[in-house]
């Protein structure tokens, strides 16, 4: 199993300790690029192949995604047919 598959499988378990670095690595593996400057901690990821966008706030002061963020990402990836 490759890094992409490992991270997707881990994300689907809805972990409480899914780190920002894991998220950005997964986005890169799926063809998303971080684009533009957003206000505050908002980060936008864009996938040119499907014209798909994900807007998410980078967690702070920690580096772990919140449960609702994990669910939102899972919903978007399901819509895109990645899951």
PDB file of N, CA, C and O in Angstrom:
ATOM      1  N   UNK A   1       0.842  -1.178   0.000  1.00  0.00           N
ATOM      2  CA  UNK A   1       0.000   0.000   0.000  1.00  0.00           C
ATOM      3  C   UNK A   1       0.888   1.242   0.000  1.00  0.00           C
ATOM      4  O   UNK A   1       1.858   1.313   0.755  1.00  0.00           O
ATOM      5  N   UNK A   2       0.564   2.206  -0.833  1.00  0.00           N
ATOM      6  CA  UNK A   2       1.343   3.433  -0.932  1.00  0.00           C
ATOM      7  C   UNK A   2       0.917   4.462   0.100  1.00  0.00           C
ATOM      8  O   UNK A   2      -0.033   4.256   0.856  1.00  0.00           O
ATOM      9  N   UNK A   3       1.634   5.566   0.114  1.00  0.00           N
ATOM     10  CA  UNK A   3       1.368   6.638   1.076  1.00  0.00           C
ATOM     11  C   UNK A   3      -0.056   7.176   0.918  1.00  0.00           C
ATOM     12  O   UNK A   3      -0.742   7.433   1.907  1.00  0.00           O
ATOM     13  N   UNK A   4      -0.491   7.343  -0.326  1.00  0.00           N
ATOM     14  CA  UNK A   4      -1.847   7.852  -0.592  1.00  0.00           C
ATOM     15  C   UNK A   4      -2.896   6.930   0.023  1.00  0.00           C
ATOM     16  O   UNK A   4      -3.802   7.384   0.721  1.00  0.00           O
ATOM     17  N   UNK A   5      -2.764   5.644  -0.241  1.00  0.00           N
ATOM     18  CA  UNK A   5      -3.726   4.674   0.264  1.00  0.00           C
ATOM     19  C   UNK A   5      -3.691   4.594   1.786  1.00  0.00           C
ATOM     20  O   UNK A   5      -4.734   4.481   2.430  1.00  0.00           O
ATOM     21  N   UNK A   6      -2.491   4.654   2.357  1.00  0.00           N
ATOM     22  CA  UNK A   6      -2.350   4.623   3.818  1.00  0.00           C
ATOM     23  C   UNK A   6      -3.069   5.811   4.457  1.00  0.00           C
ATOM     24  O   UNK A   6      -3.812   5.648   5.425  1.00  0.00           O
ATOM     25  N   UNK A   7      -2.841   7.003   3.909  1.00  0.00           N
ATOM     26  CA  UNK A   7      -3.463   8.195   4.478  1.00  0.00           C
ATOM     27  C   UNK A   7      -4.981   8.194   4.286  1.00  0.00           C
ATOM     28  O   UNK A   7      -5.717   8.597   5.186  1.00  0.00           O
ATOM     29  N   UNK A   8      -5.451   7.747   3.126  1.00  0.00           N
ATOM     30  CA  UNK A   8      -6.900   7.655   2.898  1.00  0.00           C
ATOM     31  C   UNK A   8      -7.541   6.674   3.876  1.00  0.00           C
ATOM     32  O   UNK A   8      -8.597   6.947   4.446  1.00  0.00           O
ATOM     33  N   UNK A   9      -6.889   5.534   4.062  1.00  0.00           N
ATOM     34  CA  UNK A   9      -7.414   4.528   4.991  1.00  0.00           C
ATOM     35  C   UNK A   9      -7.442   5.083   6.414  1.00  0.00           C
ATOM     36  O   UNK A   9      -8.408   4.873   7.148  1.00  0.00           O
ATOM     37  N   UNK A  10      -6.398   5.780   6.795  1.00  0.00           N
ATOM     38  CA  UNK A  10      -6.335   6.366   8.137  1.00  0.00           C
ATOM     39  C   UNK A  10      -7.417   7.437   8.306  1.00  0.00           C
ATOM     40  O   UNK A  10      -8.078   7.486   9.343  1.00  0.00           O
ATOM     41  N   UNK A  11      -7.600   8.289   7.303  1.00  0.00           N
ATOM     42  CA  UNK A  11      -8.606   9.339   7.370  1.00  0.00           C
ATOM     43  C   UNK A  11     -10.006   8.754   7.526  1.00  0.00           C
ATOM     44  O   UNK A  11     -10.834   9.307   8.249  1.00  0.00           O
ATOM     45  N   UNK A  12     -10.270   7.642   6.854  1.00  0.00           N
ATOM     46  CA  UNK A  12     -11.597   7.025   6.900  1.00  0.00           C
ATOM     47  C   UNK A  12     -11.945   6.447   8.268  1.00  0.00           C
ATOM     48  O   UNK A  12     -13.116   6.191   8.549  1.00  0.00           O
ATOM     49  N   UNK A  13     -10.950   6.242   9.114  1.00  0.00           N
ATOM     50  CA  UNK A  13     -11.220   5.770  10.475  1.00  0.00           C
ATOM     51  C   UNK A  13     -11.639   6.923  11.380  1.00  0.00           C
ATOM     52  O   UNK A  13     -11.951   6.717  12.553  1.00  0.00           O
ATOM     53  N   UNK A  14     -11.645   8.146  10.828  1.00  0.00           N
ATOM     54  CA  UNK A  14     -11.993   9.365  11.557  1.00  0.00           C
ATOM     55  C   UNK A  14     -11.156   9.523  12.830  1.00  0.00           C
ATOM     56  O   UNK A  14     -11.694   9.636  13.932  1.00  0.00           O
ATOM     57  N   UNK A  15      -9.840   9.529  12.659  1.00  0.00           N
ATOM     58  CA  UNK A  15      -8.966   9.621  13.831  1.00  0.00           C
ATOM     59  C   UNK A  15      -9.059  10.993  14.494  1.00  0.00           C
ATOM     60  O   UNK A  15      -9.350  11.995  13.840  1.00  0.00           O
ATOM     61  N   UNK A  16      -8.811  11.022  15.774  1.00  0.00           N
ATOM     62  CA  UNK A  16      -8.806  12.289  16.508  1.00  0.00           C
ATOM     63  C   UNK A  16      -7.429  12.931  16.490  1.00  0.00           C
ATOM     64  O   UNK A  16      -7.231  14.017  17.034  1.00  0.00           O
ATOM     65  N   UNK A  17      -6.479  12.247  15.857  1.00  0.00           N
ATOM     66  CA  UNK A  17      -5.108  12.762  15.837  1.00  0.00           C
ATOM     67  C   UNK A  17      -4.561  12.886  14.418  1.00  0.00           C
ATOM     68  O   UNK A  17      -3.366  12.693  14.193  1.00  0.00           O
ATOM     69  N   UNK A  18      -5.437  13.211  13.455  1.00  0.00           N
ATOM     70  CA  UNK A  18      -4.993  13.400  12.067  1.00  0.00           C
ATOM     71  C   UNK A  18      -4.327  14.770  11.967  1.00  0.00           C
ATOM     72  O   UNK A  18      -4.977  15.807  12.097  1.00  0.00           O
ATOM     73  N   UNK A  19      -3.028  14.748  11.736  1.00  0.00           N
ATOM     74  CA  UNK A  19      -2.232  15.977  11.761  1.00  0.00           C
ATOM     75  C   UNK A  19      -2.325  16.757  10.452  1.00  0.00           C
ATOM     76  O   UNK A  19      -2.618  16.197   9.396  1.00  0.00           O
ATOM     77  N   UNK A  20      -2.069  18.058  10.548  1.00  0.00           N
ATOM     78  CA  UNK A  20      -2.095  18.951   9.394  1.00  0.00           C
ATOM     79  C   UNK A  20      -1.123  18.470   8.323  1.00  0.00           C
ATOM     80  O   UNK A  20      -1.444  18.506   7.135  1.00  0.00           O
ATOM     81  N   UNK A  21       0.057  18.024   8.730  1.00  0.00           N
ATOM     82  CA  UNK A  21       1.057  17.546   7.771  1.00  0.00           C
ATOM     83  C   UNK A  21       0.539  16.331   7.006  1.00  0.00           C
ATOM     84  O   UNK A  21       0.781  16.210   5.805  1.00  0.00           O
ATOM     85  N   UNK A  22      -0.163  15.441   7.678  1.00  0.00           N
ATOM     86  CA  UNK A  22      -0.749  14.285   6.999  1.00  0.00           C
ATOM     87  C   UNK A  22      -1.795  14.753   5.983  1.00  0.00           C
ATOM     88  O   UNK A  22      -1.868  14.240   4.867  1.00  0.00           O
ATOM     89  N   UNK A  23      -2.594  15.731   6.390  1.00  0.00           N
ATOM     90  CA  UNK A  23      -3.622  16.264   5.503  1.00  0.00           C
ATOM     91  C   UNK A  23      -3.003  16.874   4.248  1.00  0.00           C
ATOM     92  O   UNK A  23      -3.438  16.575   3.136  1.00  0.00           O
ATOM     93  N   UNK A  24      -1.989  17.728   4.416  1.00  0.00           N
ATOM     94  CA  UNK A  24      -1.383  18.380   3.250  1.00  0.00           C
ATOM     95  C   UNK A  24      -0.685  17.353   2.348  1.00  0.00           C
ATOM     96  O   UNK A  24      -0.683  17.502   1.126  1.00  0.00           O
ATOM     97  N   UNK A  25      -0.104  16.332   2.938  1.00  0.00           N
ATOM     98  CA  UNK A  25       0.516  15.267   2.143  1.00  0.00           C
ATOM     99  C   UNK A  25      -0.538  14.525   1.341  1.00  0.00           C
ATOM    100  O   UNK A  25      -0.334  14.237   0.162  1.00  0.00           O
ATOM    101  N   UNK A  26      -1.661  14.214   1.970  1.00  0.00           N
ATOM    102  CA  UNK A  26      -2.755  13.533   1.274  1.00  0.00           C
ATOM    103  C   UNK A  26      -3.274  14.389   0.133  1.00  0.00           C
ATOM    104  O   UNK A  26      -3.497  13.881  -0.966  1.00  0.00           O
ATOM    105  N   UNK A  27      -3.470  15.674   0.372  1.00  0.00           N
ATOM    106  CA  UNK A  27      -3.957  16.562  -0.679  1.00  0.00           C
ATOM    107  C   UNK A  27      -3.000  16.566  -1.869  1.00  0.00           C
ATOM    108  O   UNK A  27      -3.434  16.519  -3.019  1.00  0.00           O
ATOM    109  N   UNK A  28      -1.712  16.622  -1.593  1.00  0.00           N
ATOM    110  CA  UNK A  28      -0.715  16.600  -2.664  1.00  0.00           C
ATOM    111  C   UNK A  28      -0.775  15.280  -3.434  1.00  0.00           C
ATOM    112  O   UNK A  28      -0.702  15.270  -4.663  1.00  0.00           O
ATOM    113  N   UNK A  29      -0.906  14.173  -2.713  1.00  0.00           N
ATOM    114  CA  UNK A  29      -0.998  12.855  -3.358  1.00  0.00           C
ATOM    115  C   UNK A  29      -2.232  12.734  -4.245  1.00  0.00           C
ATOM    116  O   UNK A  29      -2.223  12.007  -5.238  1.00  0.00           O
ATOM    117  N   UNK A  30      -3.291  13.451  -3.882  1.00  0.00           N
ATOM    118  CA  UNK A  30      -4.540  13.404  -4.654  1.00  0.00           C
ATOM    119  C   UNK A  30      -4.583  14.435  -5.776  1.00  0.00           C
ATOM    120  O   UNK A  30      -5.574  14.526  -6.500  1.00  0.00           O
ATOM    121  N   UNK A  31      -3.518  15.205  -5.921  1.00  0.00           N
ATOM    122  CA  UNK A  31      -3.452  16.165  -7.017  1.00  0.00           C
ATOM    123  C   UNK A  31      -3.914  17.563  -6.661  1.00  0.00           C
ATOM    124  O   UNK A  31      -4.073  18.401  -7.549  1.00  0.00           O
ATOM    125  N   UNK A  32      -4.133  17.836  -5.387  1.00  0.00           N
ATOM    126  CA  UNK A  32      -4.538  19.178  -4.955  1.00  0.00           C
ATOM    127  C   UNK A  32      -3.297  20.039  -4.733  1.00  0.00           C
ATOM    128  O   UNK A  32      -2.242  19.548  -4.333  1.00  0.00           O
ATOM    129  N   UNK A  33      -3.450  21.323  -5.001  1.00  0.00           N
ATOM    130  CA  UNK A  33      -2.384  22.303  -4.781  1.00  0.00           C
ATOM    131  C   UNK A  33      -2.923  23.385  -3.860  1.00  0.00           C
ATOM    132  O   UNK A  33      -4.081  23.787  -3.967  1.00  0.00           O
ATOM    133  N   UNK A  34      -2.082  23.845  -2.964  1.00  0.00           N
ATOM    134  CA  UNK A  34      -2.495  24.963  -2.111  1.00  0.00           C
ATOM    135  C   UNK A  34      -2.386  26.230  -2.941  1.00  0.00           C
ATOM    136  O   UNK A  34      -1.356  26.488  -3.564  1.00  0.00           O
ATOM    137  N   UNK A  35      -3.454  27.021  -2.948  1.00  0.00           N
ATOM    138  CA  UNK A  35      -3.487  28.213  -3.795  1.00  0.00           C
ATOM    139  C   UNK A  35      -3.923  29.440  -3.012  1.00  0.00           C
ATOM    140  O   UNK A  35      -4.646  29.355  -2.019  1.00  0.00           O
ATOM    141  N   UNK A  36      -3.458  30.576  -3.493  1.00  0.00           N
ATOM    142  CA  UNK A  36      -3.907  31.868  -2.997  1.00  0.00           C
ATOM    143  C   UNK A  36      -3.646  32.130  -1.533  1.00  0.00           C
ATOM    144  O   UNK A  36      -3.233  31.253  -0.775  1.00  0.00           O
ATOM    145  N   UNK A  37      -3.900  33.355  -1.173  1.00  0.00           N
ATOM    146  CA  UNK A  37      -3.805  33.771   0.222  1.00  0.00           C
ATOM    147  C   UNK A  37      -5.205  33.980   0.749  1.00  0.00           C
ATOM    148  O   UNK A  37      -6.000  34.720   0.170  1.00  0.00           O
ATOM    149  N   UNK A  38      -5.496  33.327   1.841  1.00  0.00           N
ATOM    150  CA  UNK A  38      -6.780  33.460   2.487  1.00  0.00           C
ATOM    151  C   UNK A  38      -6.568  34.213   3.805  1.00  0.00           C
ATOM    152  O   UNK A  38      -5.464  34.207   4.351  1.00  0.00           O
ATOM    153  N   UNK A  39      -7.591  34.843   4.301  1.00  0.00           N
ATOM    154  CA  UNK A  39      -7.439  35.565   5.575  1.00  0.00           C
ATOM    155  C   UNK A  39      -7.236  34.600   6.741  1.00  0.00           C
ATOM    156  O   UNK A  39      -7.794  33.504   6.749  1.00  0.00           O
ATOM    157  N   UNK A  40      -6.449  35.004   7.708  1.00  0.00           N
ATOM    158  CA  UNK A  40      -6.245  34.214   8.914  1.00  0.00           C
ATOM    159  C   UNK A  40      -5.671  32.842   8.636  1.00  0.00           C
ATOM    160  O   UNK A  40      -4.672  32.701   7.931  1.00  0.00           O
ATOM    161  N   UNK A  41      -6.314  31.831   9.200  1.00  0.00           N
ATOM    162  CA  UNK A  41      -5.799  30.467   9.078  1.00  0.00           C
ATOM    163  C   UNK A  41      -6.471  29.674   7.961  1.00  0.00           C
ATOM    164  O   UNK A  41      -6.217  28.477   7.824  1.00  0.00           O
ATOM    165  N   UNK A  42      -7.310  30.306   7.172  1.00  0.00           N
ATOM    166  CA  UNK A  42      -7.987  29.615   6.068  1.00  0.00           C
ATOM    167  C   UNK A  42      -6.974  29.223   4.995  1.00  0.00           C
ATOM    168  O   UNK A  42      -6.096  30.005   4.630  1.00  0.00           O
ATOM    169  N   UNK A  43      -7.114  28.006   4.504  1.00  0.00           N
ATOM    170  CA  UNK A  43      -6.243  27.504   3.434  1.00  0.00           C
ATOM    171  C   UNK A  43      -7.130  26.894   2.352  1.00  0.00           C
ATOM    172  O   UNK A  43      -8.070  26.156   2.650  1.00  0.00           O
ATOM    173  N   UNK A  44      -6.821  27.209   1.090  1.00  0.00           N
ATOM    174  CA  UNK A  44      -7.585  26.689  -0.045  1.00  0.00           C
ATOM    175  C   UNK A  44      -6.706  25.728  -0.838  1.00  0.00           C
ATOM    176  O   UNK A  44      -5.547  26.011  -1.140  1.00  0.00           O
ATOM    177  N   UNK A  45      -7.299  24.585  -1.163  1.00  0.00           N
ATOM    178  CA  UNK A  45      -6.628  23.588  -1.986  1.00  0.00           C
ATOM    179  C   UNK A  45      -7.455  23.408  -3.246  1.00  0.00           C
ATOM    180  O   UNK A  45      -8.683  23.331  -3.189  1.00  0.00           O
ATOM    181  N   UNK A  46      -6.774  23.341  -4.388  1.00  0.00           N
ATOM    182  CA  UNK A  46      -7.441  23.267  -5.684  1.00  0.00           C
ATOM    183  C   UNK A  46      -6.877  22.088  -6.463  1.00  0.00           C
ATOM    184  O   UNK A  46      -5.669  21.854  -6.478  1.00  0.00           O
ATOM    185  N   UNK A  47      -7.776  21.352  -7.108  1.00  0.00           N
ATOM    186  CA  UNK A  47      -7.387  20.201  -7.938  1.00  0.00           C
ATOM    187  C   UNK A  47      -7.755  20.517  -9.380  1.00  0.00           C
ATOM    188  O   UNK A  47      -8.920  20.427  -9.767  1.00  0.00           O
ATOM    189  N   UNK A  48      -6.749  20.889 -10.175  1.00  0.00           N
ATOM    190  CA  UNK A  48      -7.015  21.290 -11.563  1.00  0.00           C
ATOM    191  C   UNK A  48      -7.723  20.219 -12.396  1.00  0.00           C
ATOM    192  O   UNK A  48      -8.563  20.549 -13.233  1.00  0.00           O
ATOM    193  N   UNK A  49      -7.400  18.966 -12.181  1.00  0.00           N
ATOM    194  CA  UNK A  49      -7.963  17.899 -13.004  1.00  0.00           C
ATOM    195  C   UNK A  49      -9.481  17.825 -12.913  1.00  0.00           C
ATOM    196  O   UNK A  49     -10.143  17.455 -13.883  1.00  0.00           O
ATOM    197  N   UNK A  50     -10.039  18.175 -11.756  1.00  0.00           N
ATOM    198  CA  UNK A  50     -11.484  18.084 -11.563  1.00  0.00           C
ATOM    199  C   UNK A  50     -12.116  19.424 -11.218  1.00  0.00           C
ATOM    200  O   UNK A  50     -13.325  19.508 -11.002  1.00  0.00           O
ATOM    201  N   UNK A  51     -11.305  20.465 -11.166  1.00  0.00           N
ATOM    202  CA  UNK A  51     -11.759  21.807 -10.801  1.00  0.00           C
ATOM    203  C   UNK A  51     -12.399  21.820  -9.406  1.00  0.00           C
ATOM    204  O   UNK A  51     -13.337  22.573  -9.145  1.00  0.00           O
ATOM    205  N   UNK A  52     -11.875  20.981  -8.532  1.00  0.00           N
ATOM    206  CA  UNK A  52     -12.404  20.824  -7.180  1.00  0.00           C
ATOM    207  C   UNK A  52     -11.647  21.708  -6.199  1.00  0.00           C
ATOM    208  O   UNK A  52     -10.439  21.908  -6.329  1.00  0.00           O
ATOM    209  N   UNK A  53     -12.379  22.240  -5.210  1.00  0.00           N
ATOM    210  CA  UNK A  53     -11.770  23.102  -4.199  1.00  0.00           C
ATOM    211  C   UNK A  53     -12.116  22.601  -2.811  1.00  0.00           C
ATOM    212  O   UNK A  53     -13.216  22.106  -2.566  1.00  0.00           O
ATOM    213  N   UNK A  54     -11.164  22.738  -1.915  1.00  0.00           N
ATOM    214  CA  UNK A  54     -11.385  22.455  -0.501  1.00  0.00           C
ATOM    215  C   UNK A  54     -10.861  23.651   0.274  1.00  0.00           C
ATOM    216  O   UNK A  54      -9.705  24.045   0.121  1.00  0.00           O
ATOM    217  N   UNK A  55     -11.716  24.225   1.104  1.00  0.00           N
ATOM    218  CA  UNK A  55     -11.320  25.322   1.976  1.00  0.00           C
ATOM    219  C   UNK A  55     -11.356  24.785   3.399  1.00  0.00           C
ATOM    220  O   UNK A  55     -12.369  24.253   3.852  1.00  0.00           O
ATOM    221  N   UNK A  56     -10.246  24.932   4.087  1.00  0.00           N
ATOM    222  CA  UNK A  56     -10.134  24.406   5.439  1.00  0.00           C
ATOM    223  C   UNK A  56      -9.266  25.349   6.259  1.00  0.00           C
ATOM    224  O   UNK A  56      -8.356  25.986   5.728  1.00  0.00           O
ATOM    225  N   UNK A  57      -9.546  25.436   7.531  1.00  0.00           N
ATOM    226  CA  UNK A  57      -8.739  26.272   8.410  1.00  0.00           C
ATOM    227  C   UNK A  57      -7.615  25.438   9.008  1.00  0.00           C
ATOM    228  O   UNK A  57      -7.839  24.357   9.552  1.00  0.00           O
ATOM    229  N   UNK A  58      -6.408  25.963   8.893  1.00  0.00           N
ATOM    230  CA  UNK A  58      -5.265  25.273   9.485  1.00  0.00           C
ATOM    231  C   UNK A  58      -5.412  25.328  11.003  1.00  0.00           C
ATOM    232  O   UNK A  58      -5.596  26.405  11.571  1.00  0.00           O
ATOM    233  N   UNK A  59      -5.331  24.174  11.661  1.00  0.00           N
ATOM    234  CA  UNK A  59      -5.524  24.160  13.106  1.00  0.00           C
ATOM    235  C   UNK A  59      -4.434  24.940  13.840  1.00  0.00           C
ATOM    236  O   UNK A  59      -3.264  24.927  13.457  1.00  0.00           O
ATOM    237  N   UNK A  60      -4.853  25.610  14.896  1.00  0.00           N
ATOM    238  CA  UNK A  60      -3.903  26.308  15.758  1.00  0.00           C
ATOM    239  C   UNK A  60      -4.567  26.491  17.103  1.00  0.00           C
ATOM    240  O   UNK A  60      -5.786  26.657  17.123  1.00  0.00           O
ATOM    241  N   UNK A  61      -3.910  26.477  18.177  1.00  0.00           N
ATOM    242  CA  UNK A  61      -2.457  26.452  18.309  1.00  0.00           C
ATOM    243  C   UNK A  61      -1.861  25.075  18.050  1.00  0.00           C
ATOM    244  O   UNK A  61      -0.651  24.976  17.845  1.00  0.00           O
ATOM    245  N   UNK A  62      -2.649  24.020  18.051  1.00  0.00           N
ATOM    246  CA  UNK A  62      -2.122  22.677  17.778  1.00  0.00           C
ATOM    247  C   UNK A  62      -1.998  22.421  16.286  1.00  0.00           C
ATOM    248  O   UNK A  62      -2.104  23.343  15.478  1.00  0.00           O
ATOM    249  N   UNK A  63      -1.772  21.164  15.927  1.00  0.00           N
ATOM    250  CA  UNK A  63      -1.647  20.831  14.507  1.00  0.00           C
ATOM    251  C   UNK A  63      -2.531  19.640  14.137  1.00  0.00           C
ATOM    252  O   UNK A  63      -2.265  18.946  13.156  1.00  0.00           O
ATOM    253  N   UNK A  64      -3.580  19.409  14.924  1.00  0.00           N
ATOM    254  CA  UNK A  64      -4.476  18.281  14.694  1.00  0.00           C
ATOM    255  C   UNK A  64      -5.821  18.776  14.180  1.00  0.00           C
ATOM    256  O   UNK A  64      -6.400  19.709  14.735  1.00  0.00           O
ATOM    257  N   UNK A  65      -6.316  18.146  13.114  1.00  0.00           N
ATOM    258  CA  UNK A  65      -7.613  18.517  12.564  1.00  0.00           C
ATOM    259  C   UNK A  65      -8.723  18.169  13.549  1.00  0.00           C
ATOM    260  O   UNK A  65      -8.652  17.163  14.255  1.00  0.00           O
ATOM    261  N   UNK A  66      -9.734  19.001  13.584  1.00  0.00           N
ATOM    262  CA  UNK A  66     -10.909  18.762  14.420  1.00  0.00           C
ATOM    263  C   UNK A  66     -11.788  17.706  13.747  1.00  0.00           C
ATOM    264  O   UNK A  66     -11.674  17.466  12.545  1.00  0.00           O
ATOM    265  N   UNK A  67     -12.659  17.085  14.527  1.00  0.00           N
ATOM    266  CA  UNK A  67     -13.529  16.020  14.014  1.00  0.00           C
ATOM    267  C   UNK A  67     -14.386  16.514  12.849  1.00  0.00           C
ATOM    268  O   UNK A  67     -14.561  15.795  11.865  1.00  0.00           O
ATOM    269  N   UNK A  68     -14.923  17.736  12.950  1.00  0.00           N
ATOM    270  CA  UNK A  68     -15.777  18.252  11.870  1.00  0.00           C
ATOM    271  C   UNK A  68     -14.967  18.467  10.587  1.00  0.00           C
ATOM    272  O   UNK A  68     -15.498  18.304   9.489  1.00  0.00           O
ATOM    273  N   UNK A  69     -13.681  18.834  10.720  1.00  0.00           N
ATOM    274  CA  UNK A  69     -12.839  19.031   9.540  1.00  0.00           C
ATOM    275  C   UNK A  69     -12.573  17.696   8.848  1.00  0.00           C
ATOM    276  O   UNK A  69     -12.613  17.608   7.621  1.00  0.00           O
ATOM    277  N   UNK A  70     -12.305  16.672   9.633  1.00  0.00           N
ATOM    278  CA  UNK A  70     -12.084  15.339   9.069  1.00  0.00           C
ATOM    279  C   UNK A  70     -13.335  14.904   8.311  1.00  0.00           C
ATOM    280  O   UNK A  70     -13.234  14.383   7.200  1.00  0.00           O
ATOM    281  N   UNK A  71     -14.512  15.112   8.898  1.00  0.00           N
ATOM    282  CA  UNK A  71     -15.762  14.725   8.247  1.00  0.00           C
ATOM    283  C   UNK A  71     -15.996  15.516   6.966  1.00  0.00           C
ATOM    284  O   UNK A  71     -16.434  14.947   5.966  1.00  0.00           O
ATOM    285  N   UNK A  72     -15.714  16.809   6.977  1.00  0.00           N
ATOM    286  CA  UNK A  72     -15.881  17.630   5.776  1.00  0.00           C
ATOM    287  C   UNK A  72     -14.969  17.153   4.649  1.00  0.00           C
ATOM    288  O   UNK A  72     -15.389  17.084   3.494  1.00  0.00           O
ATOM    289  N   UNK A  73     -13.732  16.826   4.979  1.00  0.00           N
ATOM    290  CA  UNK A  73     -12.784  16.330   3.977  1.00  0.00           C
ATOM    291  C   UNK A  73     -13.269  14.988   3.439  1.00  0.00           C
ATOM    292  O   UNK A  73     -13.237  14.763   2.229  1.00  0.00           O
ATOM    293  N   UNK A  74     -13.714  14.102   4.314  1.00  0.00           N
ATOM    294  CA  UNK A  74     -14.240  12.808   3.867  1.00  0.00           C
ATOM    295  C   UNK A  74     -15.433  12.992   2.933  1.00  0.00           C
ATOM    296  O   UNK A  74     -15.536  12.304   1.917  1.00  0.00           O
ATOM    297  N   UNK A  75     -16.336  13.917   3.271  1.00  0.00           N
ATOM    298  CA  UNK A  75     -17.500  14.166   2.419  1.00  0.00           C
ATOM    299  C   UNK A  75     -17.070  14.647   1.040  1.00  0.00           C
ATOM    300  O   UNK A  75     -17.593  14.184   0.027  1.00  0.00           O
ATOM    301  N   UNK A  76     -16.125  15.568   1.001  1.00  0.00           N
ATOM    302  CA  UNK A  76     -15.650  16.111  -0.281  1.00  0.00           C
ATOM    303  C   UNK A  76     -14.961  15.024  -1.110  1.00  0.00           C
ATOM    304  O   UNK A  76     -15.185  14.927  -2.317  1.00  0.00           O
ATOM    305  N   UNK A  77     -14.135  14.218  -0.475  1.00  0.00           N
ATOM    306  CA  UNK A  77     -13.436  13.162  -1.209  1.00  0.00           C
ATOM    307  C   UNK A  77     -14.420  12.096  -1.696  1.00  0.00           C
ATOM    308  O   UNK A  77     -14.205  11.480  -2.740  1.00  0.00           O
ATOM    309  N   UNK A  78     -15.485  11.884  -0.947  1.00  0.00           N
ATOM    310  CA  UNK A  78     -16.522  10.954  -1.392  1.00  0.00           C
ATOM    311  C   UNK A  78     -17.233  11.516  -2.625  1.00  0.00           C
ATOM    312  O   UNK A  78     -17.484  10.788  -3.586  1.00  0.00           O
ATOM    313  N   UNK A  79     -17.553  12.801  -2.594  1.00  0.00           N
ATOM    314  CA  UNK A  79     -18.179  13.464  -3.748  1.00  0.00           C
ATOM    315  C   UNK A  79     -17.293  13.364  -4.982  1.00  0.00           C
ATOM    316  O   UNK A  79     -17.786  13.199  -6.098  1.00  0.00           O
ATOM    317  N   UNK A  80     -15.992  13.464  -4.779  1.00  0.00           N
ATOM    318  CA  UNK A  80     -15.043  13.429  -5.890  1.00  0.00           C
ATOM    319  C   UNK A  80     -14.748  12.002  -6.370  1.00  0.00           C
ATOM    320  O   UNK A  80     -14.061  11.815  -7.374  1.00  0.00           O
ATOM    321  N   UNK A  81     -15.263  11.007  -5.662  1.00  0.00           N
ATOM    322  CA  UNK A  81     -15.053   9.608  -6.060  1.00  0.00           C
ATOM    323  C   UNK A  81     -13.721   9.041  -5.619  1.00  0.00           C
ATOM    324  O   UNK A  81     -13.294   8.006  -6.129  1.00  0.00           O
ATOM    325  N   UNK A  82     -13.062   9.691  -4.693  1.00  0.00           N
ATOM    326  CA  UNK A  82     -11.779   9.192  -4.191  1.00  0.00           C
ATOM    327  C   UNK A  82     -11.972   8.094  -3.152  1.00  0.00           C
ATOM    328  O   UNK A  82     -11.079   7.283  -2.908  1.00  0.00           O
ATOM    329  N   UNK A  83     -13.152   8.085  -2.549  1.00  0.00           N
ATOM    330  CA  UNK A  83     -13.446   7.076  -1.520  1.00  0.00           C
ATOM    331  C   UNK A  83     -14.610   6.239  -2.012  1.00  0.00           C
ATOM    332  O   UNK A  83     -15.045   5.319  -1.319  1.00  0.00           O
TER     333      UNK A  83
END
